[in-house]
Amino acid sequence: MTRSVLINVGSNATYPNGRGRIFHDQSFEYVPIPEGEKVRQQVPTYRDIGFNEIQYPDLPVHLDPDFTNFTFSFINRGFGSLEALLKLSTKDYQIILITKYKPFL
């Protein structure tokens, strides 16, 4: 039986910089969540990765998932199911879900 797991990534309305936008041509911007954990190495800010026009450009960024190398890490923050991810096989699916908003109609 093929299984799938939905993985919600990216900033949403509960984070300081909100969601990414959908543009008139149906392209969109992915806005990562801010880095909320203490990390051992310096991480870039929103400004460092090209987000100058958002409300808090100097917050550090949590760069996950890695869309270049197609990797994703799971951090247990009290929600989600690591067990469901560990049960997936090569024939199963991980579906990435990103919430967006369309600022103009």
C-alpha positions as CSV (number, residue, x, y, z in Angstrom):
1,M,0.0,0.0,0.0
2,T,1.3,3.4,-1.0
3,R,1.4,6.0,1.9
4,S,1.8,9.7,2.0
5,V,2.6,12.3,4.6
6,L,1.8,16.0,4.4
7,I,4.7,18.2,5.6
8,N,3.8,21.9,6.3
9,V,6.9,24.1,5.6
10,G,7.5,27.8,5.4
11,S,6.3,30.8,7.3
12,N,2.6,31.2,8.0
13,A,0.4,33.9,9.6
14,T,1.6,33.0,13.1
15,Y,5.2,34.0,12.3
16,P,6.4,37.7,12.4
17,N,7.0,37.9,8.6
18,G,3.8,36.2,7.6
19,R,3.2,34.1,4.5
20,G,4.7,34.3,1.1
21,R,2.7,35.9,-1.7
22,I,1.2,34.6,-4.9
23,F,1.7,37.0,-7.8
24,H,-0.5,37.8,-10.8
25,D,1.4,35.4,-13.0
26,Q,0.8,32.6,-10.4
27,S,4.4,32.5,-9.4
28,F,5.0,32.7,-5.6
29,E,7.6,33.4,-3.1
30,Y,8.6,30.9,-0.4
31,V,9.3,32.6,2.9
32,P,11.1,30.3,5.4
33,I,10.3,30.3,9.1
34,P,12.6,32.3,11.5
35,E,15.2,30.3,13.3
36,G,13.8,29.8,16.8
37,E,16.4,27.4,18.2
38,K,19.9,28.1,19.5
39,V,22.3,27.0,16.8
40,R,26.1,26.4,16.9
41,Q,26.9,28.3,13.7
42,Q,25.8,31.6,12.3
43,V,22.7,31.4,10.1
44,P,21.7,34.0,7.5
45,T,19.0,36.6,8.0
46,Y,16.0,37.2,5.8
47,R,18.0,40.2,4.4
48,D,21.0,37.9,3.6
49,I,18.8,35.7,1.4
50,G,17.2,38.6,-0.4
51,F,14.1,39.5,1.6
52,N,14.6,43.2,2.1
53,E,10.9,44.3,1.9
54,I,9.5,42.3,4.8
55,Q,8.7,43.5,8.2
56,Y,11.6,41.9,10.1
57,P,14.5,41.4,7.6
58,D,17.2,41.0,10.3
59,L,15.7,37.9,11.9
60,P,17.7,34.7,11.5
61,V,16.3,32.2,9.0
62,H,15.7,28.5,9.4
63,L,16.7,27.0,6.1
64,D,14.8,23.8,5.9
65,P,13.7,22.1,3.7
66,D,16.7,22.3,1.4
67,F,15.1,22.6,-2.1
68,T,18.4,22.4,-3.8
69,N,19.4,18.9,-2.4
70,F,15.8,17.8,-1.8
71,T,16.4,17.1,1.9
72,F,14.2,17.8,5.0
73,S,14.9,17.4,8.6
74,F,12.4,16.7,11.4
75,I,12.6,18.6,14.7
76,N,10.1,17.4,17.3
77,R,8.4,20.6,18.5
78,G,5.4,18.8,20.0
79,F,3.5,18.2,16.8
80,G,3.9,16.1,13.7
81,S,4.8,12.5,13.5
82,L,8.3,11.3,13.2
83,E,7.0,7.7,13.3
84,A,4.9,8.3,10.2
85,L,8.0,9.6,8.3
86,L,10.2,6.7,9.4
87,K,7.6,4.2,8.1
88,L,7.7,5.6,4.6
89,S,9.4,3.5,1.9
90,T,10.8,4.5,-1.5
91,K,7.3,4.0,-3.1
92,D,5.6,6.4,-0.7
93,Y,5.2,10.2,-0.9
94,Q,6.2,13.2,1.2
95,I,4.0,16.0,0.1
96,I,5.3,19.5,0.9
97,L,2.5,22.0,1.8
98,I,3.2,25.7,1.8
99,T,0.6,28.3,2.9
100,K,0.4,31.4,0.7
101,Y,-1.8,34.4,0.3
102,K,-2.9,36.4,-2.7
103,P,-2.6,40.1,-1.8
104,F,-4.4,41.4,-4.9
105,L,-7.5,40.0,-6.6
